[in-house]
Amino acid sequence: MSTVVPRPDAAPSWCAGPYADALRTGRGPLFLRRPDGWLLPLDVERWCAAPDPADLSALRRCAGPVLDIGCGPGRLVAALAALGRRTLGIDVSEAAVRHTLELGGTALRRSVFETLPGEGRWGTALLMDGNIGIGGDPAALLARVAELLAPRGLLIAETAPVDIDERVRVHLDDGRGRADPDEVFPWARIGTPALLGYARAAGWQVADQWSADGRSFVALRRRDPREGAAGRAARGVPDPHRAHPAQHPAARQPRPVPASRPDRDTDHVRTAHHSADPANSAAVTSSHRVRNTPAGRVVDRS
Ligand SMILES: C[S@@+](CC[C@H](N)C(=O)[O-])C[C@H]1O[C@@H](n2cnc3c(N)ncnc32)[C@H](O)[C@@H]1O
């Protein structure tokens, strides 16, 4: 059973404009830009290249069929497919999905918050390259990923390499003034301590955490819903029905700061937006798990 988060706004955000152009050329500059001018550079060149050693450190830990959430141009989907691992990329951006298909991967144009193939059966979900920020509410995204994974399935998430827990509203900007400030969407940046706080409060087990090439990663194991309180207590995992996220420091209410703070990507600027990123849902690929129909519907045959 899936929770489909209603679309709080219809901003195309990642679906066209500067992001599509950057994926077409394989180059930036591209930034997430806050209305007050703060910029977070996006590593388009790396996303469009072959997986690097830090990527491979995450791919080595994957188990079972892999769902790459926000797969972008698809370097990880293609690499996993080449290794013979059953992998599906999902992304709201048509350009990203097309690129993934061109690399030989399987991908679907769909938001993580919409109904997806194989819900409850994925062995590993990937949230790489800052994608834990999708929707601007890490706790909500963790809850959604828990629905997608099989019992004891693995979430591998890349975290910000600094101790941060921030919610922002941003738009995509190519640095040349080609940006539509109306296309603002919620995003989050979260470091490992904060992610572990959210995860533990929701009953996830920490399977691993590591750094590679200056990037930070966490592997979380989904609790088996059939597992009782005794098993959790033995592992020191709080009962998710008792633990309230607010009990963990990382999950405290964000502290608003003035919007006029300087342009620093290390600013812990927090706003209280909790809406999920909207997306289109046209299927643009086929595989043994999903296929196109003439009407563009996706059929889950897994
Ligand atoms: C920070 S980029 C990460 C790029 C990607 N991991 C890569 O390897 O190139 C975020 C990606 O997530 C996608 N995205 C944003 N919101 C999404 C959503 N609700 N569901 C699925 N994908 C989403 C964007 O289109 C974009 O490709």
PDBQT file of the ligand as one rigid body, heavy atoms in Angstrom, charges set to zero:
ROOT
HETATM    1  C1  LIG A 401      20.570  16.454  -6.828  1.00  0.00    +0.000 C 
HETATM    2  S1  LIG A 401      20.041  15.704  -8.347  1.00  0.00    +0.000 S 
HETATM    3  C2  LIG A 401      20.829  14.129  -8.212  1.00  0.00    +0.000 C 
HETATM    4  C3  LIG A 401      21.320  13.564  -9.504  1.00  0.00    +0.000 C 
HETATM    5  C4  LIG A 401      21.525  12.093  -9.612  1.00  0.00    +0.000 C 
HETATM    6  N1  LIG A 401      21.564  11.327  -8.411  1.00  0.00    +0.000 N 
HETATM    7  C5  LIG A 401      22.634  11.709 -10.548  1.00  0.00    +0.000 C 
HETATM    8  O1  LIG A 401      23.228  10.666 -10.391  1.00  0.00    +0.000 OA
HETATM    9  O2  LIG A 401      22.872  12.426 -11.496  1.00  0.00    +0.000 OA
HETATM   10  C6  LIG A 401      18.369  15.357  -7.899  1.00  0.00    +0.000 C 
HETATM   11  C7  LIG A 401      17.632  14.475  -8.888  1.00  0.00    +0.000 C 
HETATM   12  O3  LIG A 401      16.398  14.088  -8.267  1.00  0.00    +0.000 OA
HETATM   13  C8  LIG A 401      15.337  14.271  -9.178  1.00  0.00    +0.000 C 
HETATM   14  N2  LIG A 401      14.109  14.495  -8.390  1.00  0.00    +0.000 N 
HETATM   15  C9  LIG A 401      13.714  15.639  -7.763  1.00  0.00    +0.000 A 
HETATM   16  N3  LIG A 401      12.547  15.438  -7.124  1.00  0.00    +0.000 NA
HETATM   17  C10 LIG A 401      12.201  14.134  -7.333  1.00  0.00    +0.000 A 
HETATM   18  C11 LIG A 401      11.105  13.329  -6.918  1.00  0.00    +0.000 A 
HETATM   19  N4  LIG A 401      10.112  13.819  -6.166  1.00  0.00    +0.000 N 
HETATM   20  N5  LIG A 401      11.099  12.026  -7.303  1.00  0.00    +0.000 NA
HETATM   21  C12 LIG A 401      12.088  11.520  -8.095  1.00  0.00    +0.000 A 
HETATM   22  N6  LIG A 401      13.136  12.242  -8.523  1.00  0.00    +0.000 NA
HETATM   23  C13 LIG A 401      13.200  13.537  -8.147  1.00  0.00    +0.000 A 
HETATM   24  C14 LIG A 401      15.767  15.463 -10.028  1.00  0.00    +0.000 C 
HETATM   25  O4  LIG A 401      15.117  15.505 -11.271  1.00  0.00    +0.000 OA
HETATM   26  C15 LIG A 401      17.258  15.210 -10.155  1.00  0.00    +0.000 C 
HETATM   27  O5  LIG A 401      17.568  14.400 -11.273  1.00  0.00    +0.000 OA
ENDROOT
TORSDOF 0
